Each structure stands twice: as structure tokens, then as C-alpha cells.
């Protein structure tokens, strides 16, 4: 269901509204010279907003947790020398007050903070009466309601210059990504809040500099409004997340290679052909649902047999056989193991739900 929040367009932030909006800068502010060197180089590439982590929430203590408030002075100098807007992450009320006092233009709430409604509400309360863009990163886990809830709390403070940052989701699964993009979650956010700008964080999704372009291009192809890319003059010596940071020159090269595709076209022949193909998709989707209905009817019969013999619902070896066989079959049809696993896990979970209901009826 679509939600109605008062959200101003990106151009209200004081930037060029032409898509994509590019935010870039170091993961962490380290020195004044590092900040200025990076900012001047990025400015030449067309970056409109400079980002830098002043306070860094780290998993383990005794690691670099940011330079603290002194870095805000460096952000001031960046703005004075380049004219770029500045942005940083805030994780508590103290951060908000200090950032506002030093004239930071845009704030964002990080993934760890957005997962904590108490922390988000305290930040929202501190922002009452303030006219400033605020971006909300997705929580660490793929919980869309929690993400929306954080956005609603900030909106409740009267903030209308709102945006979301899609930075991917933590996982224990083996993956080429640092954080799984789970694009469907961001797509669902767009369907629930149609006028909310969504900025992709390809650095945190990729976790590796060589994958940042691939993620960036896909984000734009899926209709996201901009990118927030980490950049450092010498990533090899960065005090945090050096592996995923690009040099300013690499950022410039990435921006040149990006293809910004329009959402629609006036080509009538193309539109007609697309409609025909989509009609085929609709028919196939109907067939898929009919097959799933037939499968679940068989599941109900299995559930009745198990209840009659007082047999437990889950047989692990049977599930392992199903997924192994499905992945082997799917591979021969050009389908990835990841897709097959997700698909059959969903089907299997619904089967368990049905049998549980029968067993307990």
C-alpha cells in the first residue's frame, strides 16, 4: 500500500536535479589535507555533494572510530573552497547538534542506527524545526517495515527533504557482495513511497572497488536516483574500508562510463512490442500460480497422511534432496543456484505452513 508523506524533490536540496545525483568523498575524514585534496578532485568530476564520515560506528573497539568534531571544521573548509554541499552521518543527538552548529548541509542516518527506533526517534526529536535534507540508510537486515518506520519518524519531525540510501543487507551467506543488494527491497520501498529519492551506496554493497561500477549501473537501470560513492586519494592507506574506495580519478572514470537510461520512449513500435512480450509474461505468471496451486493441493494430502500416522512435518533429507535436484535441473536451464534456492525456500516454507495448520487442526 502506498504511503503518503510530504517529500520535496531533490532539487529542493540546492543541487542540480539532473539524474543521477552524485555524492562522494572518503569513508572517514582523516586529515584536512586528505579532505581538501579529495574534494577538489571530485568537484572537477561533477560531484555535487561531498561526504565524509566524522564519527565511525565500528563493530570492534580499539579501531579507528573517526576523528570526531575536528573533522567538521575540515568539512567547512571543503565547502568554502569548492562550493560543494557537505554531508555526514549522525548516530546520536550530540552528533546532530554539532553537525548543525558547524553548517553541515545534509545528514544521513546509518544502517546500525536506523535499526534502532529509539535512536532514530531521539535524532528526529533533535531535528524538530530544522530545514535540512536527511537520508536514511536501510537497516542492516532486510526489514522493509523498519526502514520505512525510520523514514516516518524523521518525517514526523517536520523534515520534508527526505531520501533513502540503499546500502545492501548483511548476510552470513557466501556472496560476491559485502552486503547483498536484495534489489527487490528497494523496489518495494519505491512502490510504497513513490516520490522518495533513493540513493544507492555501491561501495558498501560491493565491498570491492572493482565491483562499484557494476553495482552503480544496475542501481541506475533499476531507477534509483543517485549514488553515494566512497573516494580516497590513496585507498591502500585509508584508515577504514580502503578495499571499497575509489580514487577521485576512478570516480571520474566511473561517471563517464555510466549509462543513464530513460524510463520510457516515444517509439510506438517499441512500446507495442514490449506490451506483447509483457502479455506473454502475464500468461506465464498465471500458469506458474496454477502449478503452485496444484503443488500445494498435493502438500495438503501429504499433511493429512502425516497427521494420520502422527509423523513430524519436516524431513531434512527430503528437503536436501529437493533443493539439490532443483538446482541441478535449474542449472541446465540457465538458472542460478541462488535463484533456485530462494524460490524453493519460499515454496517449502509455504508447504510447511500448510502442513502445520493441518497437523494442528
Secondary structure, 3 states (H helix, E strand, C coil): CCCCCCCCCHHHHCCCCCCCEEEEECCECCCHHHHHHHHHHHHHHCCCEEECECCCCCCCCCCCCCCCCHHHHHHHHHHHHHCCEEEEECCCHHHHHHHHHCCCCEEEECHHHHCCHHHHHHHHHHCCCCCCEEEEECCCCCCHHHHHHHHHHHHHCCCCCEEEEECCECCCCCCCCCCECCHHHHHHHHHHCCCCEEEECHHHHHCCHHHHHHHHHHHHHCCCCEEEEEECCCHHHCCCCHHHCECHHHHHHHHHHCCCCCCCCCCHHHHHHHHHHHHHHHHHHHHHHHHHHHHHHHHHHHHHHHHHCCCCCCCHHHHHHHHHHHHHHHHHCCCCHHHHHHHHHHHHHHHHHHHHHHHCC
